[in-house]
Amino acid sequence: MPKKNVAAVKKLRITLIKSAIGHTERHKATIRALGLRRLHQTVEQVDSPVLRGMLQKVNHLVKIEEQE
């Protein structure tokens, strides 16, 4: 089985910049699923279509930075 090229995997750095208080339960659940718990907390996730869809739903609450 061929080895995957780890260097080619793109990562996204996601930071919670606005509270989910006052937003829908779906938005709160999406923030939790991303691994974010507190304001200004940053997590790194592997870029995928599923992740991009989640970020599109809560783009007003998070800051997204691409990493190599």
N, C-alpha and C positions, 0 to 999 in steps of 0.2 A: 504494500500500500504506500503511495507516495506521501511524503511529509508535506504538511501545509506550510506555506511561507508566512511566518509569523510577522515579518516586517511589513507585509502588504495589508495587514488588518488595520483598518481605520478605527480610531477611538474618538468618542465625543466626551467632552467635559461638560457636565450639566450642573448648574448652580441654581438653587432655589432663591429667588430674589424678592418674591412677594408671597405673602401668606395666602393659604387656601381657605381661610376663614371667610365665610360669606359666599363661597362658590359651591357648586353642586357636589353631591357625593361622588359622582363619577370623576370629577376633577381631583378630589381628595384621594380617591383610590388610585388614580393614575400617578399622582405624586408619590404615594407610598410604594407603588410597584416599581417606580424608578429608583427607589432606595433612598429617597430624600425624607428626612425627618424634621430638620430645623432650618430656619432661615440662614442663608449664606453657607449652607453645607454644600460641598461639591462632591460629586461622584463621577467616576469614569465608566462608560459603558461602550461595548463594541457596537459600531454602527451597523444597523440592519433596517430593513423596511418596517419591521414591527416597531422598533424603537422610534423611527422617524414618525410613524403614525401617532404614537403616544405623545411625542413632543409637539406635534401639530395641535393636539387637543389642549395642551397646557402652555403654549408658547408665550402667553401673556404673564405667566408666573415664573418662568425660568429663563436663564441665560445659557446659550449653547455656544461652545467653542470647539472647533475641530482640532484634533491632534494627530500627529503622524506616528 
